[in-house]
């Protein structure tokens, strides 16, 4: 028994995508915040000694990694990151984690183990990012090893990150609780965590709640609460979440927990097209917009053709097929064999 399977998949995929980022903004040192008071050229960095020597070592690693003023040198970069990490520099620890757990070291278990050790060290130093990434490994394993799976430890790490204010950690903890739910009590605990994350502004959790309250499953049909589902879905869509905008458009098209409203459906498809960073999502939204507009006929046909042509140009097979039929039979446009078989 668990919260709606679609909700779980959305939550898991989303949190995995987030956890793949290297560091959060708060973990990244800048020249204007907590930075050394020396000149930022390579010679000054190499000769600097003092209280901020650890920070200097980190920036030396950064320059050698990215080729700033020097020829890129991975070995040199790692050596300076090592110096900084051993001095307690959190971003340097994360850099070492990224290096030693990358695909470059997939055949080197010792390097991977070293990366995990640095991840453990960063987590012990209260890095929320490290806690989340380590919890991900303990929850689902990794490309390199499934031997590290330990759900109890993963939940403990996420609980620590939650106490430090990690919103994404709350959702990950909800996902794990839901994944291992064995009774209604576990499901209720997961639901409470999703609600906590949603109240903190996490759009992905809002979408999960909208799906949970918006659809029944074979175990629990009584849980449906249309107004609650719609409220969460609208909040997530207002925050620009692709999945929420797409689902809200679908609800307005089908009249699911709302009255059918084509104009509102097209409004959310327009928002999705304008704001999505995903070409696949944008292409699908343009296709759907075109289909709906074409079905309305009249003045909508021009709008339909515009969106269908955009979707077709981006490779949407359905858009190509529909455009061909429209021009072949003159459905709202003049018949044009050349365009029908372009």
C-alpha angles and dihedrals in degrees: 000000000000145000115290110305093229089055091053093050092050091048095046095047092046096049091046091053090050095047091056090070113104103230139343120247092258090059096054119090117219135196090251101044123058092335131146118269095229130100114281099234124115096248093053091049093051094050100037117119129173142073092326096050091114091056090048090054090053093052091047088055089048092052094048091047095051100031099244107167089338140065108269110263118178095191092051091047092052092048092055092043087052091054091049094045092051086055091057099261106157100201089050090054090052090049089055090048091053092048099046096041094046124109088258088075098038090120094045110079091177091059091047091050089051090053091052090050091055090047089053090049092051091048090050087054089058098257105160090199092055092047091053095046092047091047089052090055093047091047102046107008121233143261088268103042144009091190093090096063108130115152094187092056092044091054091047092053092048090049089055091048090049090056089053092055104263107157093186088052090059091055092046089051089050090051092052093045090050092045092055097036112139101171144011091276092060091045090051090050091052091047091052090052092050089051091049091052091045092052088052089058103265106152094194090058089048089056091048090053091047090054092044095053094033099058136042126223131204092265100048124022093157094070094077112119110170099190092049092046092049093048092054092044093051091049091052092046091049087056089056099252108165096215093048094050091048094048093045090053088050092052092052091048094050100032094241107168088336137065113267107269116172094184091056091046091053090045091059092044088053090051090049093050092048099045108031117109090197116092091201093053093044092049092050091048092051090050092050091047089052094049093050094044091049092050089055091055124187115069090357093070093079089053090046093053092049094054094041092052091050091050092046092051089054090054105262105158094200091054091051092050094047093047090052091053093046093054094038094056099026095241100180092334137067114277110260120175092189092058093038091062101030 
